[in-house]
Amino acid sequence: MKKLTWILLVGPWLLAGEAQAAPTVITSCQAITQPGAYVLGHNLVATGNCIRLKSDGVTLNLNGFQIAGNGSGTGIKFAAECGCAGRQIVIQHGQISGFARAIDLAVLGGGPTTYVLEDLRIAENAEFGARLEGESMVRNSVFYRNGVCPFLDGCARPTEPGDGLTVGNNSIVTGNIAVLNAHSGIVAGASATITGNTVNSNGFIGISVGGGATLVNNTVNANTNAGISVACPSNLQANTATANTPNLSTSGSGCLSEHNLAP
């Protein structure tokens, strides 16, 4: 009898077995209307919005390719008519650049949300990089020069300050690089876990996070305002923050801060 191997990661992130359907190949900007696995077949170029999600339960593998914009629209977003709850959206393995907003997964009407971003390069989007309004896992990705228009003939007037990454409460953000974004590098809600990120030279705050957070082994240097800004109580361990103004800013009481280099 053939032995079946199952992998279960507890929580909202993944429940997968050995047998899975082949992914649907995407070769143009379009709406995704059904749950399932999708993979890019080549680079995509958009003149507005590109991938519009009309379903929960979508895994989108960019397959090493790029989705590129013209300074307007959003690379990947929920369609206005979706009515989605934002459950089980995974985006991985590629680059999104040149839009107003690379990834905007704000759920229309609210609701539970669970997202995974991994192995992405989110660069030079004129308003912000990625905004995920919910419980998210973001790992091994780069957020570079968002909030900056990359086109000589300009972009639409921005309505957002230019953060690299924004996630909601209880999110996990690990192993990412956020540099040279116009505003903050990483913004997270309460009870987030922020570990092993490099966050340098952003135009406002390096890492900004709500109370109940855990921040471990982050390197946060040369941001224009605070390096790490956190609400207490939170746990800060072995972070390095230098050449920020100030390096570490806490509000409230009850933070545990040990072995941090934040002169």
Protein Blocks (a to p, Z undefined) as FASTA:
>chain_A
ZZddddddehjkbccdfbdcdddddfbdcddfbgcddddfbdcddfbdfbdcfbehiacd
ekhpacddehiajfbdcdfklopghiaiacehiadehiablbdcbdehiaadddddehia
cehifkbmcdcedddddehiacehehiafbfnbpaddfbehiabdcdehiacehiacehi
abbfbdcdehiacehiacehiakbfbdcdehiacehiacehifbdfbdcddddddehiac
ehiacfbdcedehiacehiacZZ
